[in-house]
């Protein structure tokens, strides 16, 4: 098996910090609209010098938002593709 991406080795302090943040997020019940999501969006805006950034829960939803925004007259998709890509075109 070819390792495409090996995780960065974390120290004990870093792991504890990540576990603490994950626990706080999961216990808050706010998995998609929390301060950590806002922090991620702001960091991405800063890194890429972008005016806007919206974090989504899936690539399919991100594609759906792009298509809704662009409102294209026609869309071409390859013959072999994921059904989710075709499904989002119906909406």
The first five atom37 places (N, CA, C, CB, O) and aatype in JSON, in Angstrom:
{
  "aatype": [20, 20, 20, 20, 20, 20, 20, 20, 20, 20, 20, 20, 20, 20, 20, 20, 20, 20, 20, 20, 20, 20, 20, 20, 20, 20, 20, 20, 20, 20, 20, 20, 20, 20, 20, 20, 20, 20, 20, 20, 20, 20, 20, 20, 20, 20, 20, 20, 20, 20, 20, 20, 20, 20, 20, 20, 20, 20, 20, 20, 20, 20, 20, 20, 20, 20, 20, 20, 20, 20, 20, 20, 20, 20, 20, 20, 20, 20, 20, 20, 20, 20, 20, 20, 20, 20, 20, 20, 20, 20, 20],
  "atom_mask": [
    [1, 1, 1, 1, 1],
    [1, 1, 1, 1, 1],
    [1, 1, 1, 1, 1],
    [1, 1, 1, 1, 1],
    [1, 1, 1, 1, 1],
    [1, 1, 1, 1, 1],
    [1, 1, 1, 1, 1],
    [1, 1, 1, 1, 1],
    [1, 1, 1, 1, 1],
    [1, 1, 1, 1, 1],
    [1, 1, 1, 1, 1],
    [1, 1, 1, 1, 1],
    [1, 1, 1, 1, 1],
    [1, 1, 1, 1, 1],
    [1, 1, 1, 1, 1],
    [1, 1, 1, 1, 1],
    [1, 1, 1, 1, 1],
    [1, 1, 1, 1, 1],
    [1, 1, 1, 1, 1],
    [1, 1, 1, 1, 1],
    [1, 1, 1, 1, 1],
    [1, 1, 1, 1, 1],
    [1, 1, 1, 1, 1],
    [1, 1, 1, 1, 1],
    [1, 1, 1, 1, 1],
    [1, 1, 1, 1, 1],
    [1, 1, 1, 1, 1],
    [1, 1, 1, 1, 1],
    [1, 1, 1, 1, 1],
    [1, 1, 1, 1, 1],
    [1, 1, 1, 1, 1],
    [1, 1, 1, 1, 1],
    [1, 1, 1, 1, 1],
    [1, 1, 1, 1, 1],
    [1, 1, 1, 1, 1],
    [1, 1, 1, 1, 1],
    [1, 1, 1, 1, 1],
    [1, 1, 1, 1, 1],
    [1, 1, 1, 1, 1],
    [1, 1, 1, 1, 1],
    [1, 1, 1, 1, 1],
    [1, 1, 1, 1, 1],
    [1, 1, 1, 1, 1],
    [1, 1, 1, 1, 1],
    [1, 1, 1, 1, 1],
    [1, 1, 1, 1, 1],
    [1, 1, 1, 1, 1],
    [1, 1, 1, 1, 1],
    [1, 1, 1, 1, 1],
    [1, 1, 1, 1, 1],
    [1, 1, 1, 1, 1],
    [1, 1, 1, 1, 1],
    [1, 1, 1, 1, 1],
    [1, 1, 1, 1, 1],
    [1, 1, 1, 1, 1],
    [1, 1, 1, 1, 1],
    [1, 1, 1, 1, 1],
    [1, 1, 1, 1, 1],
    [1, 1, 1, 1, 1],
    [1, 1, 1, 1, 1],
    [1, 1, 1, 1, 1],
    [1, 1, 1, 1, 1],
    [1, 1, 1, 1, 1],
    [1, 1, 1, 1, 1],
    [1, 1, 1, 1, 1],
    [1, 1, 1, 1, 1],
    [1, 1, 1, 1, 1],
    [1, 1, 1, 1, 1],
    [1, 1, 1, 1, 1],
    [1, 1, 1, 1, 1],
    [1, 1, 1, 1, 1],
    [1, 1, 1, 1, 1],
    [1, 1, 1, 1, 1],
    [1, 1, 1, 1, 1],
    [1, 1, 1, 1, 1],
    [1, 1, 1, 1, 1],
    [1, 1, 1, 1, 1],
    [1, 1, 1, 1, 1],
    [1, 1, 1, 1, 1],
    [1, 1, 1, 1, 1],
    [1, 1, 1, 1, 1],
    [1, 1, 1, 1, 1],
    [1, 1, 1, 1, 1],
    [1, 1, 1, 1, 1],
    [1, 1, 1, 1, 1],
    [1, 1, 1, 1, 1],
    [1, 1, 1, 1, 1],
    [1, 1, 1, 1, 1],
    [1, 1, 1, 1, 1],
    [1, 1, 1, 1, 1],
    [1, 1, 1, 1, 1]
  ],
  "atom_positions": [
    [[0.84, -1.17, 0.0], [0.0, 0.0, 0.0], [0.89, 1.24, 0.0], [-0.95, -0.01, 1.21], [1.86, 1.32, 0.75]],
    [[0.54, 2.2, -0.84], [1.29, 3.45, -0.93], [0.69, 4.45, 0.06], [1.29, 4.01, -2.38], [-0.49, 4.78, -0.05]],
    [[1.49, 4.93, 1.01], [0.95, 5.92, 1.95], [0.88, 7.3, 1.28], [1.82, 5.98, 3.24], [1.91, 7.95, 1.09]],
    [[-0.31, 7.74, 0.94], [-0.46, 9.04, 0.3], [-0.22, 10.19, 1.27], [-1.85, 9.17, -0.31], [0.33, 11.23, 0.9]],
    [[-0.63, 9.99, 2.5], [-0.48, 11.06, 3.48], [-0.29, 10.43, 4.85], [-1.7, 12.03, 3.47], [-1.18, 9.76, 5.37]],
    [[0.84, 10.66, 5.4], [1.08, 10.19, 6.76], [0.76, 11.32, 7.72], [2.56, 9.69, 6.95], [1.15, 12.47, 7.48]],
    [[0.05, 11.02, 8.79], [-0.27, 12.09, 9.74], [0.98, 12.65, 10.39], [-1.22, 11.57, 10.81], [1.96, 11.95, 10.64]],
    [[0.92, 13.93, 10.65], [2.02, 14.59, 11.33], [2.08, 14.07, 12.76], [1.85, 16.14, 11.31], [1.06, 14.06, 13.46]],
    [[3.26, 13.62, 13.22], [3.34, 13.1, 14.58], [3.15, 14.21, 15.62], [4.7, 12.4, 14.81], [3.86, 15.21, 15.6]],
    [[2.19, 14.02, 16.49], [1.88, 15.02, 17.51], [2.44, 14.6, 18.86], [0.37, 15.23, 17.62], [2.51, 13.42, 19.18]],
    [[2.84, 15.59, 19.62], [3.31, 15.35, 20.98], [2.12, 15.22, 21.93], [4.24, 16.47, 21.44], [0.98, 15.43, 21.53]],
    [[2.4, 14.88, 23.17], [1.35, 14.69, 24.16], [0.55, 15.96, 24.42], [1.94, 14.19, 25.46], [-0.67, 15.91, 24.56]],
    [[1.23, 17.1, 24.48], [0.52, 18.37, 24.72], [-0.41, 18.71, 23.57], [1.53, 19.51, 24.92], [-1.54, 19.15, 23.79]],
    [[0.06, 18.5, 22.34], [-0.79, 18.79, 21.18], [-2.0, 17.88, 21.14], [0.02, 18.65, 19.89], [-3.11, 18.33, 20.86]],
    [[-1.8, 16.59, 21.43], [-2.92, 15.65, 21.47], [-3.93, 16.04, 22.53], [-2.42, 14.22, 21.72], [-5.14, 15.99, 22.3]],
    [[-3.44, 16.42, 23.71], [-4.33, 16.83, 24.79], [-5.13, 18.07, 24.4], [-3.54, 17.1, 26.08], [-6.32, 18.17, 24.69]],
    [[-4.47, 19.01, 23.72], [-5.15, 20.23, 23.27], [-6.25, 19.89, 22.26], [-4.14, 21.21, 22.65], [-7.36, 20.42, 22.36]],
    [[-5.95, 19.03, 21.3], [-6.93, 18.63, 20.29], [-8.08, 17.88, 20.94], [-6.27, 17.76, 19.2], [-9.24, 18.13, 20.63]],
    [[-7.77, 16.96, 21.84], [-8.83, 16.22, 22.54], [-9.73, 17.15, 23.34], [-8.21, 15.16, 23.47], [-10.94, 16.96, 23.37]],
    [[-9.14, 18.14, 23.98], [-9.92, 19.11, 24.76], [-10.87, 19.89, 23.86], [-8.98, 20.07, 25.52], [-12.04, 20.07, 24.19]],
    [[-10.36, 20.37, 22.73], [-11.21, 21.12, 21.79], [-12.32, 20.24, 21.21], [-10.36, 21.7, 20.65], [-13.46, 20.68, 21.09]],
    [[-11.98, 19.01, 20.87], [-13.0, 18.1, 20.33], [-14.07, 17.83, 21.38], [-12.36, 16.77, 19.88], [-15.26, 17.8, 21.05]],
    [[-13.67, 17.63, 22.62], [-14.64, 17.38, 23.69], [-15.56, 18.58, 23.87], [-13.91, 17.06, 25.01], [-16.77, 18.43, 24.01]],
    [[-14.97, 19.8, 23.88], [-15.78, 21.0, 24.05], [-16.78, 21.16, 22.9], [-14.88, 22.24, 24.14], [-17.93, 21.51, 23.12]],
    [[-16.33, 20.9, 21.68], [-17.21, 21.03, 20.52], [-18.32, 20.0, 20.56], [-16.41, 20.89, 19.22], [-19.49, 20.34, 20.37]],
    [[-17.97, 18.74, 20.81], [-18.98, 17.68, 20.84], [-19.97, 17.87, 21.98], [-18.32, 16.32, 20.96], [-21.17, 17.62, 21.8]],
    [[-19.51, 18.32, 23.12], [-20.41, 18.5, 24.26], [-21.29, 19.74, 24.1], [-19.61, 18.6, 25.55], [-22.33, 19.85, 24.75]],
    [[-20.88, 20.69, 23.24], [-21.7, 21.88, 23.02], [-22.91, 21.57, 22.13], [-20.87, 22.99, 22.38], [-23.91, 22.28, 22.18]],
    [[-22.81, 20.5, 21.33], [-23.9, 20.17, 20.41], [-23.88, 21.0, 19.14], [-25.22, 20.34, 21.1], [-24.71, 20.78, 18.26]],
    [[-22.96, 21.93, 19.02], [-22.86, 22.79, 17.83], [-21.72, 22.27, 16.95], [-22.61, 24.29, 18.23], [-20.57, 22.68, 17.1]],
    [[-22.06, 21.36, 16.05], [-21.03, 20.74, 15.22], [-20.77, 21.51, 13.93], [-21.42, 19.33, 14.9], [-19.73, 21.31, 13.3]],
    [[-21.69, 22.37, 13.52], [-21.52, 23.01, 12.23], [-21.52, 24.53, 12.29], [-22.6, 22.56, 11.31], [-21.23, 25.18, 11.28]],
    [[-21.82, 25.12, 13.41], [-21.89, 26.57, 13.47], [-21.33, 27.04, 14.81], [-23.35, 27.07, 13.28], [-22.0, 27.73, 15.57]],
    [[-20.11, 26.67, 15.06], [-19.48, 26.92, 16.34], [-18.35, 27.94, 16.16], [-18.94, 25.61, 16.96], [-18.01, 28.3, 15.04]],
    [[-17.79, 28.38, 17.26], [-16.7, 29.35, 17.19], [-15.48, 28.77, 16.48], [-16.32, 29.82, 18.59], [-14.72, 29.51, 15.86]],
    [[-15.29, 27.45, 16.56], [-14.14, 26.84, 15.88], [-14.34, 26.83, 14.37], [-13.92, 25.41, 16.4], [-13.37, 26.93, 13.62]],
    [[-15.58, 26.7, 13.93], [-15.87, 26.78, 12.5], [-15.6, 28.2, 12.01], [-17.35, 26.36, 12.2], [-15.0, 28.39, 10.95]],
    [[-16.02, 29.18, 12.77], [-15.77, 30.58, 12.42], [-14.26, 30.87, 12.38], [-16.47, 31.54, 13.42], [-13.77, 31.58, 11.51]],
    [[-13.55, 30.3, 13.33], [-12.09, 30.49, 13.36], [-11.45, 29.86, 12.11], [-11.49, 29.86, 14.65], [-10.56, 30.45, 11.51]],
    [[-11.91, 28.67, 11.73], [-11.41, 28.02, 10.52], [-11.69, 28.88, 9.29], [-12.05, 26.63, 10.35], [-10.8, 29.11, 8.48]],
    [[-12.93, 29.36, 9.17], [-13.28, 30.2, 8.02], [-12.44, 31.47, 7.98], [-14.78, 30.56, 8.07], [-11.97, 31.87, 6.91]],
    [[-12.24, 32.1, 9.12], [-11.43, 33.32, 9.16], [-9.97, 33.05, 8.82], [-11.52, 33.97, 10.54], [-9.33, 33.86, 8.15]],
    [[-9.44, 31.92, 9.28], [-8.06, 31.55, 8.94], [-7.91, 31.31, 7.45], [-7.62, 30.3, 9.72], [-6.92, 31.74, 6.85]],
    [[-8.87, 30.64, 6.85], [-8.81, 30.38, 5.4], [-8.91, 31.69, 4.63], [-9.93, 29.41, 4.97], [-8.2, 31.89, 3.65]],
    [[-9.8, 32.59, 5.06], [-9.91, 33.9, 4.41], [-8.58, 34.65, 4.49], [-11.03, 34.75, 5.07], [-8.15, 35.27, 3.52]],
    [[-7.93, 34.58, 5.64], [-6.65, 35.27, 5.82], [-5.55, 34.66, 4.95], [-6.23, 35.23, 7.3], [-4.82, 35.37, 4.27]],
    [[-5.45, 33.33, 4.97], [-4.39, 32.64, 4.22], [-4.51, 32.9, 2.72], [-4.44, 31.14, 4.49], [-3.5, 33.14, 2.06]],
    [[-5.74, 32.85, 2.19], [-5.95, 33.0, 0.75], [-6.37, 34.41, 0.34], [-6.99, 32.02, 0.29], [-6.71, 34.65, -0.82]],
    [[-6.34, 35.34, 1.3], [-6.71, 36.72, 1.02], [-8.08, 36.77, 0.31], [-5.63, 37.41, 0.15], [-8.25, 37.47, -0.69]],
    [[-9.03, 36.04, 0.85], [-10.37, 35.95, 0.27], [-11.33, 36.83, 1.05], [-10.86, 34.49, 0.27], [-11.15, 37.09, 2.24]],
    [[-12.35, 37.28, 0.35], [-13.36, 38.11, 1.0], [-14.33, 37.26, 1.8], [-14.11, 38.93, -0.05], [-14.8, 37.67, 2.86]],
    [[-14.64, 36.06, 1.29], [-15.6, 35.18, 1.95], [-15.06, 33.76, 2.06], [-16.94, 35.18, 1.2], [-14.19, 33.36, 1.28]],
    [[-15.56, 33.02, 3.01], [-15.26, 31.59, 3.16], [-16.42, 30.94, 3.9], [-13.9, 31.36, 3.91], [-16.85, 31.43, 4.94]],
    [[-16.91, 29.84, 3.36], [-17.98, 29.09, 4.01], [-17.53, 27.65, 4.13], [-19.33, 29.2, 3.21], [-17.27, 26.99, 3.13]],
    [[-17.43, 27.16, 5.35], [-17.08, 25.76, 5.58], [-18.35, 24.92, 5.44], [-16.42, 25.56, 7.0], [-19.39, 25.26, 6.01]],
    [[-18.27, 23.84, 4.69], [-19.42, 22.96, 4.5], [-19.12, 21.58, 5.07], [-19.8, 22.85, 3.0], [-17.96, 21.24, 5.34]],
    [[-20.17, 20.8, 5.26], [-20.0, 19.47, 5.84], [-19.62, 18.43, 4.8], [-21.27, 19.05, 6.53], [-19.24, 17.32, 5.16]],
    [[-19.71, 18.76, 3.51], [-19.35, 17.8, 2.47], [-19.03, 18.54, 1.18], [-20.49, 16.77, 2.24], [-19.43, 19.69, 0.98]],
    [[-18.32, 17.86, 0.31], [-18.01, 18.43, -1.0], [-19.29, 18.57, -1.82], [-16.98, 17.55, -1.74], [-19.44, 19.53, -2.57]],
    [[-20.2, 17.62, -1.68], [-21.46, 17.67, -2.42], [-22.22, 18.95, -2.1], [-22.32, 16.44, -2.1], [-22.71, 19.62, -3.0]],
    [[-22.31, 19.29, -0.82], [-23.01, 20.51, -0.44], [-22.27, 21.75, -0.95], [-23.17, 20.59, 1.08], [-22.91, 22.72, -1.36]],
    [[-20.95, 21.72, -0.93], [-20.17, 22.82, -1.47], [-20.43, 23.01, -2.96], [-18.69, 22.59, -1.23], [-20.58, 24.13, -3.43]],
    [[-20.49, 21.89, -3.72], [-20.81, 21.97, -5.14], [-22.22, 22.51, -5.35], [-20.67, 20.6, -5.8], [-22.45, 23.31, -6.27]],
    [[-23.16, 22.08, -4.52], [-24.54, 22.54, -4.64], [-24.61, 24.06, -4.45], [-25.44, 21.83, -3.6], [-25.31, 24.75, -5.2]],
    [[-23.9, 24.59, -3.47], [-23.91, 26.03, -3.25], [-23.29, 26.78, -4.43], [-23.15, 26.38, -1.96], [-23.78, 27.83, -4.83]],
    [[-22.2, 26.22, -5.0], [-21.57, 26.87, -6.15], [-22.5, 26.9, -7.35], [-20.28, 26.13, -6.53], [-22.61, 27.92, -8.04]],
    [[-23.19, 25.79, -7.6], [-24.1, 25.74, -8.74], [-25.27, 26.7, -8.53], [-24.63, 24.3, -8.94], [-25.68, 27.37, -9.48]],
    [[-25.81, 26.77, -7.32], [-26.89, 27.71, -7.03], [-26.43, 29.15, -7.26], [-27.4, 27.54, -5.58], [-27.18, 29.97, -7.8]],
    [[-25.21, 29.45, -6.86], [-24.68, 30.81, -7.0], [-24.43, 31.15, -8.47], [-23.39, 30.96, -6.2], [-24.8, 32.24, -8.92]],
    [[-23.82, 30.23, -9.21], [-23.46, 30.5, -10.6], [-24.66, 30.45, -11.53], [-22.42, 29.51, -11.06], [-24.68, 31.15, -12.54]],
    [[-25.67, 29.64, -11.19], [-26.9, 29.5, -11.99], [-26.58, 29.28, -13.47], [-27.77, 30.75, -11.82], [-27.0, 30.07, -14.32]],
    [[-25.86, 28.21, -13.79], [-25.47, 27.97, -15.18], [-26.67, 27.53, -16.04], [-24.37, 26.9, -15.25], [-27.64, 26.97, -15.53]],
    [[-26.57, 27.79, -17.34], [-27.63, 27.37, -18.27], [-27.56, 25.88, -18.55], [-27.53, 28.15, -19.58], [-28.59, 25.22, -18.71]],
    [[-26.35, 25.35, -18.61], [-26.19, 23.91, -18.83], [-24.94, 23.44, -18.08], [-26.08, 23.57, -20.36], [-24.01, 24.2, -17.84]],
    [[-24.98, 22.17, -17.73], [-23.86, 21.57, -17.0], [-23.53, 20.24, -17.66], [-24.2, 21.38, -15.48], [-24.42, 19.43, -17.92]],
    [[-22.26, 20.01, -17.92], [-21.83, 18.75, -18.48], [-21.1, 17.96, -17.4], [-20.92, 18.97, -19.72], [-20.26, 18.5, -16.67]],
    [[-21.43, 16.69, -17.31], [-20.77, 15.81, -16.35], [-20.23, 14.6, -17.09], [-21.74, 15.37, -15.21], [-20.79, 14.21, -18.12]],
    [[-19.16, 13.99, -16.6], [-18.63, 12.8, -17.26], [-19.59, 11.62, -17.13], [-17.27, 12.42, -16.66], [-20.45, 11.6, -16.25]],
    [[-19.45, 10.65, -18.02], [-20.32, 9.47, -18.0], [-20.14, 8.68, -16.71], [-20.05, 8.57, -19.22], [-21.09, 8.1, -16.19]],
    [[-18.92, 8.65, -16.21], [-18.64, 7.93, -14.97], [-18.4, 8.95, -13.87], [-17.42, 6.97, -15.13], [-17.35, 9.6, -13.84]],
    [[-19.34, 9.09, -12.98], [-19.22, 10.05, -11.89], [-20.01, 9.56, -10.69], [-19.7, 11.46, -12.32], [-20.74, 8.57, -10.79]],
    [[-19.88, 10.23, -9.58], [-20.64, 9.88, -8.39], [-22.09, 10.3, -8.59], [-20.04, 10.55, -7.14], [-22.37, 11.35, -9.17]],
    [[-23.01, 9.49, -8.09], [-24.42, 9.83, -8.21], [-24.75, 11.11, -7.45], [-25.29, 8.67, -7.68], [-25.63, 11.87, -7.86]],
    [[-24.05, 11.36, -6.37], [-24.34, 12.57, -5.58], [-24.12, 13.83, -6.42], [-23.45, 12.62, -4.33], [-24.82, 14.82, -6.23]],
    [[-23.16, 13.8, -7.35], [-22.95, 14.96, -8.22], [-24.15, 15.2, -9.12], [-21.69, 14.76, -9.07], [-24.56, 16.34, -9.33]],
    [[-24.71, 14.12, -9.65], [-25.89, 14.25, -10.51], [-27.12, 14.63, -9.71], [-26.14, 12.96, -11.27], [-27.96, 15.4, -10.17]],
    [[-27.23, 14.1, -8.52], [-28.39, 14.35, -7.66], [-28.5, 15.83, -7.31], [-28.3, 13.52, -6.39], [-29.61, 16.37, -7.28]],
    [[-27.4, 16.48, -7.05], [-27.47, 17.88, -6.66], [-27.89, 18.77, -7.81], [-26.14, 18.34, -6.12], [-28.35, 19.89, -7.58]],
    [[-27.74, 18.31, -9.05], [-28.15, 19.12, -10.19], [-29.67, 19.23, -10.3], [-27.59, 18.54, -11.47], [-30.18, 20.14, -10.95]],
    [[-30.39, 18.32, -9.66], [-31.85, 18.36, -9.71], [-32.41, 19.51, -8.88], [-32.43, 17.04, -9.21], [-33.54, 19.94, -9.11]],
    [[-31.65, 20.0, -7.95], [-32.15, 21.05, -7.06], [-31.61, 22.34, -7.49], [-31.79, 20.78, -5.61], [-31.9, 23.37, -6.87]]
  ]
}
